[in-house]
Amino acid sequence: MSIKLPIYLDYQSTTPIDPRVIDIMLKTMQNDFGNPHSRSHSYGWRAEELVEIARNQVAKLINANEKEIFFTSGATESNNIAIKGVANFYKSNQKNHIITVATEHKCVINSCRDLEQEGFNITFLPVQKNGLVDLNQLKQAITKQTALVSVMAINNEIGVIQPLAEIGKICRENQVFFHTDCAQAFGKIPLDVEAMNIDLMSISGHKIYGPKGIGALFVRRKPRVRIKPLFSGGGQERGIRSGTVPTALAVGLGKASEIALQEMHQDLQKVTKLSQKLALAISDLTHTYLNGDSQNRYPGNLNFSFAGIEGESMIMAIKDLAVSSGSACTSASLEPSYVLYALGVGADLAHTSIRFGLGRFTTEEEIDFAINLITSKVQKLRNMSPLWDMIQKGIDLNSIKWQSH
Amino acid sequence: MIQPVYFDHNATTPLSNEALMAMNQVYQFPYNTSSVHQFGSKANQIVNEARKSLQNLLNAHNYEVIFTSGSTEATNTIFNGIEGISDILFSSIEHASVFNCRPKNKNIIEIASTNQGIIDISDLQEKLPKHSNFLVSAMLANNETGAIQPIAEISKIVHQKSGLIHCDIVQAVGKINVDLEELNIDFASVSAHKFNGPQGVGALLVRKGLDIEPLILGSKQEKGKRAGSLNVAGIAGFSVACKQAQENLPEFAKISHLVNRLQQGLKTICGDNSQVFSQEVAKIPNTLLFSVANQNSQTALIHCDLHNIYLSAGAACSSGSINQSRILKALSAEPKFLQGALRISLGLSNTEAEIDYFLNVYQDYYQLQQKLCQ
């Protein structure tokens, strides 16, 4: 069987759009191009109707009410709105403390850092060696001033799943709002805003086989979470997010959500099977390490460190596989990942980490091809590597000072 | 006429087939500009080509292009992101994305409009702060009246006082030649879906050498000025729309003939009972805002909708609220005209036959209304 190269194994960076989503988006763009905020004619009403159907499809996937879903340009914007929006709204009530985690996505970290500059107190919780938050540490960090706890569901770099239900329970008991960045989790694993006591959730379109340029923010109505908007303007999305809602993109996110609701189980089964096969083969190479907890993880994300190999040369060697070293968003820089650093992974292994992302369209043939390629290249690179030599001689690589590029 | 007649191009425009095809091509691949593999480099290539298309269209080679989700975001980024600015001045006729953007830590100063819907320059001069830490925001073409504003003149005044100027060029792009060098502005906001590009894409243009702080924080996309994965397909569609807009400008200018025909037809029907706004000033070629005395625009709109003619009473973005037009008040329109405004905004696909069809439909409506009033 012929395989199209490169094989796409970077599903955390972005996903291919499902053809069913493309189909409905193209139809919308051709036939229903109206501005959903046009109040005076059928083009506008039709566009509005489509946006509302999409809102309902998104809501259903997380057991929310459609009135709790607000469309944004993507999860980065949603995270900005959620964190800065809650902080700025509640600061007048002496709530000036936010708790988040050292391994969150950059947009959460940087939103918090921005608030820190403005005078808010931010707690960046450390993670355990397996990448998971210590719930006791979380409990201890909550004070009377805490407005918000923000913990992501699935980590984008290493795939570990944080214990959302437990975190939600702790937050609710302490009457603190709970925000979760579900960019990597929405549509991939079951999420329930009621069962998990989630107050705000960030959602991305292009991570679930939908389009880029659209995302959503879930904001709980009961008990109501108030937000200071990030944008002002026409007052769309009930004032939470001004700007024309892009009809076709909303329709695309809605359709992707609907498909995910129906096929999540089947996707997850398939990805689990392929992921196990790949993980097993990489483990057989010896001196390879799966980063993050081996149980509490999304199987479509395998982040491995390969001892004795440099990450970038590995990417070059396996360029028939489209993969990332570390998060795609930071991969333009060659600094070792801050997420792996937070797990206590040493510089040597952090430098050699590769993220293999699997998803709905990954096939067994592709994984077999990947296994063959990785196996032969790892052996070849290790044979040429002075690092591998040192490992064989028992030299501690952590004593080496890495120069920044 | 059974075919729908779309006269609301200032609200949004149909996506061009070529833009749609370009987007469909991009949708076939998982392109993220942040990826290091070949899909990532291809994504960057698409985005950078689009940057050039926009720069070419606007003669903006000395401007950085920062892609955004639309012009509302672009304007919000500017209003919140220029360090050291204490005062923001804008006119009473600005679009809601400017008019309602009032950062708490800034002093907002409103400038009056003339009754022709032009920013009142003498009022601006009077209200300019004594210091230079100010931003003036002025639109190039008004979304409701279509009136073209004297931006180059305003830029000159602003720069003489060492201030900065932002221009909302949303309604002018694709309709008239827009030359950022000539306008001599410092920042501009643009939206793709107003000129046959896709919804959900826009851009912020920043004169090279000037700096802004990002509004959306996160990873380092767009040189750290706007975080979030870029909407590669949307940007590809935007790029095509830019190229087509440039080619179509001469054709677009001819739409003014349709507007003239419309205006004359309406005058014949309504006589002195109606008013066309911004009649004495230069306008973009496609827009006509008129009002009939003591009438309610909503009934006219419903009547038109029943006849498959789609127009509006003004801006679409007020999200469901049907208010008297802020713009008409700013123009000091007579009270009898405040309730009855209709905005017709045409596109390249509109025809003379459609204008005549509308005039027929409107004449029936108007005569019925006159009978009911007697």
Interface residues (C-beta under 8 A of the other chain):
Chain A: P6 Y8 D10 Y11 S13 T14 T15 P16 I17 I22 M25 L26 M29 Q30 F33 G34 N35 H37 S38 R39 S40 H41 S42 Y43 G44 T72 S73 G74 A75 T76 E77 N79 N80 H105 K106 C107 N110 S111 R113 D114 H206 P211 K212 G213 I214 L230 F231 S232 G233 G234 G235 Q236 R238 S242 G243 T244 V245 P246 T247 A248 L249 I315 K319 A322 V323 S324 S325 S327 A328 C329 T330 S331 A332 S333
Chain B: P4 Y6 D8 A11 T12 T13 P14 L15 L20 M23 N24 Y27 Q28 F29 P30 Y31 N32 S34 S35 V36 H37 Q38 F39 G40 T68 S69 G70 S71 T72 E73 T75 N76 H95 A96 S97 N100 C101 R102 S191 H193 P198 Q199 G200 V201 L215 I216 L217 G218 S219 K220 Q221 A227 G228 S229 L230 N231 V232 A233 G234 Q298 L301 C304 D305 I309 Y310 L311 S312 A313 A315 A316 C317 S318 S319 G320 S321 I322
